[in-house]
Amino acid sequence: MSEHPSHSEQLPRLNRAAGQLEGIKRMIGEGQYCVDILTQLRAVRSAIKTIELSVLETHMKSCLAKSCACGDDATRDKQLTEIMVLLKKYE
């Protein structure tokens, strides 16, 4: 068993997002209206953001919480730094 939390509940959401991307590829191939393509792209971005936030929440509730509970300051600080670096990349 892995020491990391499972994110398997995100697989259906990821599959839906992948299906949406396939649909967008078809739309482009069919020469659909730009605004309709952009609307679908925005929907995929929103779906991915929801998945991303869920994974982050799980990380904070599980991995980070374990570091704080066991009193391992070095691991806690490393994980906090990792989260901050990720958040700064997406500003």
Backbone as ProteinMPNN parsed JSONL, in Angstrom:
{"seq_chain_A": "MSEHPSHSEQLPRLNRAAGQLEGIKRMIGEGQYCVDILTQLRAVRSAIKTIELSVLETHMKSCLAKSCACGDDATRDKQLTEIMVLLKKYE", "coords_chain_A": {"N_chain_A": [[0.852, -1.191, 0.0], [0.548, 2.193, -0.807], [2.128, 5.059, 0.658], [1.013, 7.407, 0.096], [-2.015, 9.316, -0.316], [-4.968, 8.065, -1.941], [-6.147, 9.019, -5.135], [-8.088, 8.079, -6.675], [-10.797, 8.583, -6.882], [-10.932, 10.724, -8.497], [-10.648, 9.86, -11.054], [-13.037, 9.355, -12.711], [-13.806, 12.037, -13.195], [-11.538, 12.972, -14.531], [-11.674, 11.356, -16.781], [-14.03, 12.331, -17.922], [-13.197, 14.946, -18.552], [-11.198, 14.339, -20.396], [-12.811, 13.247, -22.372], [-14.247, 15.532, -23.051], [-12.175, 17.036, -24.188], [-11.618, 15.464, -26.426], [-13.989, 15.867, -27.772], [-13.729, 18.588, -28.349], [-11.572, 18.516, -30.089], [-12.847, 17.249, -32.229], [-14.718, 19.228, -32.842], [-13.023, 21.263, -33.762], [-11.903, 19.984, -35.958], [-14.172, 19.792, -37.523], [-14.609, 22.381, -38.129], [-16.068, 24.125, -36.472], [-17.775, 26.912, -34.905], [-15.822, 29.518, -33.523], [-16.362, 30.665, -30.951], [-17.949, 28.729, -29.783], [-16.109, 26.657, -29.547], [-14.273, 27.869, -27.82], [-15.904, 28.136, -25.566], [-16.24, 25.464, -24.823], [-13.576, 24.825, -24.281], [-13.153, 26.424, -22.056], [-14.855, 25.147, -20.275], [-13.498, 22.716, -19.932], [-11.151, 23.64, -18.733], [-12.222, 24.548, -16.317], [-13.152, 22.138, -15.239], [-10.721, 20.751, -14.896], [-9.496, 22.447, -13.078], [-11.136, 22.085, -10.839], [-10.556, 19.404, -10.244], [-7.839, 19.652, -9.696], [-7.895, 21.298, -7.383], [-9.166, 19.579, -5.627], [-7.294, 17.498, -5.379], [-5.217, 18.951, -4.228], [-6.449, 19.698, -1.806], [-6.777, 17.165, -0.631], [-4.095, 16.505, -0.349], [-3.276, 18.43, 1.51], [-4.891, 17.81, 3.713], [-4.091, 15.255, 4.283], [-1.217, 14.446, 3.712], [0.224, 16.805, 4.488], [-0.979, 17.288, 6.965], [-0.18, 14.986, 8.366], [2.579, 15.457, 8.54], [2.615, 17.707, 10.178], [1.411, 16.693, 12.481], [3.195, 14.741, 13.376], [5.301, 16.189, 14.17], [7.487, 16.714, 12.592], [9.322, 19.087, 11.615], [11.012, 19.781, 9.465], [10.088, 18.259, 7.268], [7.458, 19.2, 7.165], [7.926, 21.934, 6.574], [9.158, 21.661, 4.085], [7.047, 20.574, 2.576], [5.19, 22.662, 2.742], [6.604, 24.624, 1.357], [6.683, 23.416, -1.165], [3.949, 23.539, -1.852], [3.573, 26.328, -1.917], [5.289, 27.024, -4.049], [3.981, 25.725, -6.16], [1.512, 27.143, -6.139], [2.393, 29.734, -6.777], [3.283, 29.374, -9.377], [0.956, 29.296, -10.815], [-0.277, 31.734, -10.744]], "CA_chain_A": [[0.0, 0.0, 0.0], [1.304, 3.432, -0.916], [2.006, 5.989, 1.779], [0.308, 8.589, -0.405], [-3.461, 9.103, -0.411], [-5.498, 7.692, -3.251], [-6.924, 10.031, -5.856], [-8.855, 7.308, -7.66], [-12.133, 9.17, -7.056], [-10.821, 11.757, -9.534], [-10.575, 9.247, -12.387], [-14.201, 9.661, -13.554], [-13.735, 13.439, -13.614], [-10.486, 13.065, -15.552], [-12.199, 10.732, -18.006], [-14.973, 13.29, -18.535], [-12.406, 16.036, -19.141], [-10.569, 13.787, -21.604], [-13.886, 13.164, -23.371], [-14.511, 16.901, -23.512], [-11.077, 17.407, -25.095], [-11.849, 14.758, -27.699], [-15.089, 16.586, -28.43], [-13.183, 19.848, -28.862], [-10.787, 18.164, -31.28], [-13.819, 17.026, -33.309], [-15.268, 20.532, -33.212], [-12.016, 21.951, -34.564], [-11.835, 19.266, -37.228], [-15.393, 20.078, -38.275], [-14.667, 23.807, -38.425], [-17.14, 24.751, -35.7], [-17.664, 28.321, -34.552], [-14.763, 29.792, -32.541], [-16.9, 30.917, -29.617], [-18.386, 27.44, -29.251], [-14.881, 25.946, -29.166], [-13.76, 28.536, -26.628], [-16.795, 27.791, -24.455], [-15.895, 24.103, -24.401], [-12.241, 24.884, -23.679], [-13.327, 26.999, -20.719], [-15.457, 24.099, -19.454], [-12.432, 21.763, -19.594], [-10.288, 24.313, -17.744], [-12.939, 24.549, -15.05], [-13.147, 20.757, -14.741], [-9.357, 20.449, -14.451], [-9.257, 23.237, -11.862], [-11.85, 21.406, -9.763], [-9.764, 18.216, -9.917], [-6.605, 20.15, -9.089], [-8.182, 21.753, -6.026], [-9.485, 18.403, -4.825], [-6.021, 16.824, -5.085], [-4.519, 19.814, -3.272], [-7.13, 19.571, -0.52], [-6.412, 15.857, -0.087], [-2.695, 16.598, 0.057], [-3.171, 19.235, 2.735], [-5.554, 17.104, 4.81], [-3.427, 13.985, 4.564], [0.256, 14.51, 3.767], [0.662, 17.94, 5.304], [-1.469, 17.073, 8.325], [0.692, 13.984, 8.982], [3.846, 16.121, 8.861], [2.394, 18.592, 11.329], [1.075, 15.884, 13.659], [4.341, 13.978, 13.886], [6.292, 17.142, 14.666], [8.645, 16.758, 11.694], [9.328, 20.451, 11.094], [11.706, 19.846, 8.173], [9.171, 17.733, 6.243], [6.349, 20.153, 7.074], [8.395, 23.124, 5.865], [9.38, 21.266, 2.69], [5.743, 20.451, 1.924], [4.626, 24.01, 2.613], [7.336, 25.279, 0.269], [6.201, 22.818, -2.415], [2.624, 24.099, -2.135], [3.744, 27.731, -2.3], [5.871, 27.055, -5.395], [2.898, 25.383, -7.083], [0.56, 28.242, -6.219], [3.01, 30.865, -7.465], [3.368, 29.045, -10.806], [-0.347, 29.424, -11.457], [-0.864, 33.065, -10.534]], "C_chain_A": [[0.888, 1.241, 0.0], [1.106, 4.298, 0.327], [1.246, 7.246, 1.381], [-1.187, 8.3, -0.49], [-3.87, 8.762, -1.837], [-6.277, 8.866, -3.849], [-7.815, 9.354, -6.897], [-10.258, 7.866, -7.874], [-12.117, 10.274, -8.117], [-10.825, 11.17, -10.944], [-11.825, 9.488, -13.244], [-14.208, 11.109, -14.052], [-12.681, 13.636, -14.7], [-10.948, 12.454, -16.868], [-13.196, 11.645, -18.709], [-14.221, 14.421, -19.218], [-11.722, 15.558, -20.415], [-11.599, 13.655, -22.721], [-14.239, 14.537, -23.925], [-13.427, 17.351, -24.488], [-11.225, 16.718, -26.446], [-12.962, 15.439, -28.489], [-14.613, 17.901, -29.04], [-12.346, 19.582, -30.109], [-11.708, 17.92, -32.476], [-14.39, 18.353, -33.796], [-14.299, 21.291, -34.119], [-11.917, 21.307, -35.94], [-13.025, 19.548, -38.137], [-15.528, 21.557, -38.614], [-15.776, 24.536, -37.697], [-16.789, 26.194, -35.335], [-16.692, 28.52, -33.39], [-15.293, 29.931, -31.118], [-17.386, 29.609, -28.982], [-17.184, 26.608, -28.789], [-14.323, 26.544, -27.88], [-14.607, 28.215, -25.394], [-16.465, 26.402, -23.923], [-14.508, 24.048, -23.763], [-12.324, 25.423, -22.255], [-13.924, 25.951, -19.776], [-14.407, 23.063, -19.024], [-11.501, 22.376, -18.55], [-10.934, 24.299, -16.369], [-12.934, 23.151, -14.425], [-11.775, 20.388, -14.188], [-9.049, 21.209, -13.165], [-9.935, 22.593, -10.655], [-11.081, 20.178, -9.299], [-8.494, 18.633, -9.181], [-6.83, 20.562, -7.635], [-8.512, 20.584, -5.102], [-8.215, 17.644, -4.437], [-5.23, 17.637, -4.064], [-5.134, 19.693, -1.883], [-6.772, 18.238, 0.152], [-4.975, 15.878, 0.418], [-2.577, 17.333, 1.39], [-3.777, 18.503, 3.927], [-4.822, 15.826, 5.2], [-1.927, 14.167, 4.771], [0.742, 15.617, 4.689], [0.23, 17.766, 6.758], [-0.603, 16.048, 9.062], [2.02, 14.609, 9.394], [3.71, 17.004, 10.091], [2.165, 17.776, 12.595], [2.28, 15.161, 14.24], [5.461, 14.898, 14.368], [7.545, 17.22, 13.826], [8.661, 18.115, 10.992], [9.962, 20.547, 9.712], [10.788, 19.371, 7.047], [8.003, 18.681, 6.051], [6.758, 21.378, 6.264], [8.628, 22.83, 4.381], [8.051, 21.19, 1.947], [5.063, 21.803, 1.77], [5.29, 24.77, 1.475], [6.874, 24.735, -1.085], [4.85, 23.404, -2.82], [2.746, 25.549, -2.592], [4.321, 27.862, -3.709], [4.797, 26.739, -6.428], [1.926, 26.541, -7.26], [1.124, 29.437, -6.968], [3.117, 30.623, -8.963], [2.073, 29.361, -11.536], [-1.014, 30.751, -11.21], [-1.13, 33.735, -11.844]], "O_chain_A": [[1.872, 1.308, 0.738], [0.05, 4.269, 0.96], [0.879, 8.054, 2.235], [-1.583, 7.156, -0.714], [-3.199, 9.128, -2.802], [-6.97, 9.599, -3.144], [-8.239, 9.977, -7.87], [-10.852, 7.652, -8.931], [-13.173, 10.706, -8.579], [-10.987, 11.903, -11.92], [-11.679, 9.803, -14.425], [-14.573, 11.374, -15.198], [-12.898, 14.369, -15.665], [-10.647, 12.976, -17.941], [-13.212, 11.729, -19.937], [-14.563, 14.814, -20.333], [-11.67, 16.289, -21.405], [-11.294, 13.922, -23.883], [-14.496, 14.688, -25.119], [-13.729, 17.979, -25.504], [-10.983, 17.327, -27.488], [-12.886, 15.569, -29.711], [-15.05, 18.279, -30.127], [-12.409, 20.343, -31.075], [-11.4, 18.327, -33.596], [-14.532, 18.579, -34.997], [-14.706, 21.885, -35.117], [-11.857, 21.996, -36.958], [-12.902, 19.543, -39.362], [-16.464, 21.947, -39.312], [-16.366, 25.468, -38.243], [-15.64, 26.619, -35.452], [-16.731, 27.788, -32.401], [-14.721, 29.368, -30.185], [-17.245, 29.414, -27.775], [-17.245, 25.938, -27.758], [-13.946, 25.816, -26.961], [-14.069, 28.042, -24.3], [-16.417, 26.191, -22.711], [-14.295, 23.302, -22.807], [-11.64, 24.931, -21.357], [-13.54, 25.878, -18.609], [-14.427, 22.591, -17.887], [-11.109, 21.707, -17.595], [-10.26, 24.064, -15.366], [-12.733, 23.007, -13.22], [-11.68, 19.778, -13.123], [-8.409, 20.668, -12.262], [-9.362, 22.564, -9.566], [-10.964, 19.935, -8.098], [-8.125, 18.036, -8.17], [-6.04, 20.211, -6.759], [-8.168, 20.61, -3.92], [-8.079, 17.199, -3.298], [-4.64, 17.074, -3.141], [-4.412, 19.597, -0.891], [-6.498, 18.192, 1.351], [-4.674, 15.335, 1.481], [-1.857, 16.895, 2.288], [-3.238, 18.567, 5.032], [-4.931, 15.372, 6.338], [-1.434, 14.051, 5.892], [1.575, 15.386, 5.565], [0.995, 18.065, 7.676], [-0.319, 16.218, 10.248], [2.531, 14.324, 10.477], [4.598, 17.035, 10.944], [2.669, 18.127, 13.662], [2.379, 14.986, 15.455], [6.46, 14.428, 14.914], [8.566, 17.733, 14.284], [8.089, 18.274, 9.913], [9.495, 21.316, 8.872], [10.717, 20.004, 5.994], [7.593, 18.947, 4.921], [6.028, 21.811, 5.373], [8.325, 23.661, 3.525], [7.935, 21.679, 0.823], [4.419, 22.053, 0.751], [4.623, 25.476, 0.719], [6.696, 25.496, -2.036], [4.631, 23.727, -3.988], [2.089, 25.953, -3.551], [3.886, 28.719, -4.478], [4.709, 27.408, -7.458], [1.556, 26.885, -8.383], [0.4, 30.088, -7.72], [3.05, 31.572, -9.744], [2.083, 29.657, -12.731], [-2.215, 30.885, -11.444], [-1.624, 34.862, -11.872]]}, "name": "protein", "num_of_chains": 1, "seq": "MSEHPSHSEQLPRLNRAAGQLEGIKRMIGEGQYCVDILTQLRAVRSAIKTIELSVLETHMKSCLAKSCACGDDATRDKQLTEIMVLLKKYE"}
